[in-house]
Amino acid sequence: MKRFGLKSVITAASMAASLLWAGDALAQAKEAKDVRIVFVTHGQANDVYWSVVKNGMQAAAKAMGAQVEYHAPEVWDVVQMAQMIDAAVASKPDGLVVSIPDAAALKKSITSAKDAGIPVIVVDSGEEQIKEWGLDLWVGGGSEYDNGKKAGEMMGAAGVKGGICVNHEVGNVSLDKRCQGYTDGLAESGGKVEVVAATMDPTESAGRVEAYLSSHPETTGLLTLGPTVASPILNRLRDLGTLSNMKVGTFDLSPDVLTAIDKGEMMFGIDNQQYMMGYLPVVFLTTKAMYGTFPTDAVRTGPAFVTKADAAKVLDLSKQGIR
């Protein structure tokens, strides 16, 4: 039996350690501090929905130790958004996170990222483009159409026959689908829906709804597509003394919305839990850059319908910018 001296054992151990270190270096292509991820979304500056996405993104960047950037137009502008994506691609990040509110306007810019070998995660809107464009992952809620349809069914069950869908970004495919789902859901119980085009301007959006309701007094159902629009409309209806006559619901949450739900002034808020849309892509893209690991299927963050039964529990988290 061959014996090995102490020197031989130390030499072998050193070689093994060297090989192990080399394996770790190969496995970890980058350190977290060197990973850079860029978000480009269509979220308008005063939209509280997107501030929650940013909060999730920033929390994940702190937890992972990665570098993150967030870019979005001040107002609804897909042309400017495409330019922001082009600039992000040119900077060669380790990952790109985008929303796709208008596929035709953004296709060239987003697919150029894939052509450059940059992983692309899609959040909030544009799930259909994942397979069609060969993108990497969807992190977001369920079908916008289905969520709207359920809202219509709930209002129909509550007796609504005439409803309005207040759309603050007409042309945003996801928001258009929400209204279409609401229309079809209410139709199941014999109701009809009209779309009222609005903007993110609180006075203007509230004024348009007031004008519509004054000329259509038979309307008893109101669905808004975001809390930034919901809050001024709720305040206007309170001032008019007509809020109690309406069944009101909204997509997405805010402290104002949750307080109104808790008081029984609103039926529900549809929560796609967008904090995770900011948080999870940072985790996934950082670990991909470091280790080559990545989810193999879409990650669903919603929907969760928040009603009076649980609004109070969610309120504190909403005040913290998490829900």
WORAJO-V129234 format. One line per field, one symbol per residue. phi: phi as a letter, one per 20 degrees, with the letter a starting at -180 (. if undefined). psi: psi as a letter, one per 20 degrees, with the letter a starting at -180 (. if undefined). burial: + if it has 24 or more other C-alpha atoms within 12 Angstrom, else -. A space follows every 50 residues. Layout:
BEGIN
phi=???
psi=???
burial=???
END
This chain:
BEGIN
phi=.fddfgfffffffffffffffffffffdfcegfeeccddcceffgeefgf ffgfffgffffffeneeccccaffcgbffffffffgffffelfeacdcdc fbfffdggfffffffenefcddcmboffegffdmeeadcrffgfffffff fffffffenfdcccdedebgofgfffffffffgfffffdneccdedfcce fffffffffgffffecfffcccdddaffeffffgffffffmdffedecbb emcbgfffffffenecfacedelfgffeffgffffffffecmeafdbgde daeceedgfcfffegffffemdd
psi=ppqprghhgggghggghgggghgghhhnhqqhiippppporjpqhjohgh hgghggghghhghhjrpqqpqqqhronhghghhhgghgghimriqppqqn inghhigggghhghhjjpppppqgpkhhigghikrhqpoaaaphghghgh ghhghghjjphprqoooimpiogghhhgggggghghhhjjrqpqpopaai ogggghhggggghhimiipjppprjqhhhgghgghghghikjhiiqoprq qrrrggghghghijhqgrpoojlighhhgghggghghghgijqqqirqop iaqoopahhjghhigghhhikh.
burial=-------------------------------+--++++++++++--++++ +++++++++++--++++++++++--+++++++++++-++---++++++++ +++--++-++++++---+++++++++++++--++++++++++++++++++ ++++++---+++++++++++-+++++++++++++++++--++++++++++ ++--++++++-++-----+++++++++++++++++++-----+--+++++ ++++++++++++-+++++++++++++++++++++++++++---+---+++ ++++++++--++-++--+--+++
END
